[in-house]
């Protein structure tokens, strides 16, 4: 995976997301994803449109992270010297190890891992600094 293109501006992994349009075309699992979002984020997305990703056809033009990344001309938050910041945490999808201890990890890995952007970006940034 090329981190500059398959990673959303906030660090989510589009290629792992069940709502990502190429994944929907092969195996539409948006209904199961909506149930996971309800379980883990307490969100009730009535309709989960197929998504082309924030780089191609953003569904949320008002996303503060997207606006910041574009303004700073970086590929994603992990390339920003200010990461992590208040703006990033407005769209952070990660959970602490303590929160994860009671999760169904197979379900979490299948449906929620795509959104664990904080862990992913911290690893990316750490690898860059070596």
C-alpha positions as CSV (number, residue, x, y, z in Angstrom):
1,X,0.0,0.0,0.0
2,X,1.2,3.5,-0.9
3,X,0.5,5.5,2.3
4,X,0.2,8.7,0.4
5,X,-2.7,7.5,-1.7
6,X,-4.6,4.7,0.0
7,X,-4.7,6.6,3.3
8,X,-7.3,9.3,3.8
9,X,-6.1,12.7,4.8
10,X,-6.9,11.9,8.5
11,X,-5.0,8.6,8.4
12,X,-8.0,6.2,7.9
13,X,-7.3,3.4,5.4
14,X,-9.7,3.7,2.6
15,X,-8.7,0.3,1.2
16,X,-9.9,-1.4,4.4
17,X,-13.2,0.5,4.7
18,X,-16.3,-1.5,3.8
19,X,-17.9,1.7,2.5
20,X,-15.1,2.4,0.0
21,X,-16.6,2.3,-3.5
22,X,-14.2,-0.4,-4.9
23,X,-14.9,-2.6,-1.9
24,X,-18.7,-2.1,-2.2
25,X,-18.5,-3.1,-5.8
26,X,-16.9,-6.4,-4.9
27,X,-18.8,-7.2,-1.7
28,X,-21.3,-4.7,-0.3
29,X,-21.0,-4.9,3.5
30,X,-22.1,-1.4,4.4
31,X,-25.0,-2.8,6.5
32,X,-22.6,-4.7,8.7
33,X,-20.4,-1.6,8.9
34,X,-23.3,0.5,10.0
35,X,-24.0,-2.0,12.8
36,X,-20.3,-1.8,13.9
37,X,-20.3,2.0,13.8
38,X,-23.4,1.9,16.1
39,X,-21.7,-0.6,18.4
40,X,-18.3,1.0,18.7
41,X,-19.0,4.7,18.0
42,X,-22.6,4.9,19.1
43,X,-23.5,6.3,15.7
44,X,-26.6,5.4,13.7
45,X,-25.8,6.0,10.0
46,X,-29.2,5.3,8.3
47,X,-27.6,5.4,4.9
48,X,-24.0,4.7,4.2
49,X,-23.2,5.8,0.6
50,X,-20.4,4.2,-1.2
51,X,-17.4,6.5,-0.8
52,X,-14.6,7.3,-3.2
53,X,-12.4,8.7,-0.5
54,X,-11.7,12.3,0.5
55,X,-9.0,12.7,-2.2
56,X,-11.4,11.8,-5.1
57,X,-14.9,12.8,-4.2
58,X,-15.2,14.0,-0.7
59,X,-18.6,13.4,0.9
60,X,-17.8,15.9,3.7
61,X,-16.4,19.1,2.2
62,X,-16.5,20.6,5.7
63,X,-14.2,18.0,7.3
64,X,-11.8,20.1,9.4
65,X,-8.9,17.6,8.9
66,X,-9.3,17.6,5.1
67,X,-9.3,21.4,5.0
68,X,-6.2,21.6,7.2
69,X,-4.3,19.0,5.2
70,X,-5.1,20.8,2.0
71,X,-4.2,24.2,3.5
72,X,-0.8,22.8,4.7
73,X,-0.1,21.0,1.4
74,X,0.7,17.7,3.1
75,X,-0.5,14.2,2.1
76,X,-2.1,13.4,5.5
77,X,-1.8,14.3,9.1
78,X,1.2,12.1,9.6
79,X,3.2,14.4,7.4
80,X,2.4,17.4,9.5
81,X,4.8,18.7,12.1
82,X,1.8,19.6,14.4
83,X,0.4,16.0,14.5
84,X,-1.4,15.1,16.7
85,X,-3.4,18.3,17.2
86,X,-6.8,19.5,18.1
87,X,-8.0,19.4,14.5
88,X,-6.9,15.8,14.1
89,X,-8.7,14.7,17.3
90,X,-11.9,16.1,15.7
91,X,-11.8,13.0,13.4
92,X,-9.8,10.5,15.5
93,X,-11.3,7.0,15.3
94,X,-8.9,5.2,17.6
95,X,-9.6,3.5,20.9
96,X,-7.2,3.0,23.8
97,X,-5.9,-0.5,24.7
98,X,-8.1,-0.3,27.8
99,X,-11.2,0.4,25.7
100,X,-10.3,-2.5,23.3
101,X,-10.0,-5.1,26.0
102,X,-13.7,-6.0,25.9
103,X,-14.1,-5.7,22.1
104,X,-14.8,-8.6,19.8
105,X,-11.4,-8.2,18.1
106,X,-12.3,-10.2,15.0
107,X,-15.2,-7.9,14.4
108,X,-13.2,-4.8,15.3
109,X,-10.4,-5.8,12.9
110,X,-12.9,-6.6,10.1
111,X,-15.0,-3.4,10.4
112,X,-13.2,-0.8,12.5
113,X,-9.5,-1.2,11.9
114,X,-9.7,1.1,8.9
115,X,-10.5,4.0,11.2
116,X,-7.7,3.5,13.7
117,X,-6.0,6.5,12.4
118,X,-4.1,7.6,15.5
119,X,-2.2,4.4,15.9
120,X,-1.5,4.2,12.2
121,X,-0.2,7.8,11.9
122,X,1.9,7.6,15.0
123,X,3.6,4.5,13.6
124,X,4.0,6.2,10.2
125,X,5.5,9.3,11.9
126,X,7.8,7.2,14.1
127,X,9.1,5.3,11.1
128,X,9.8,8.5,9.2
129,X,11.9,9.9,12.1
130,X,14.2,6.9,12.2
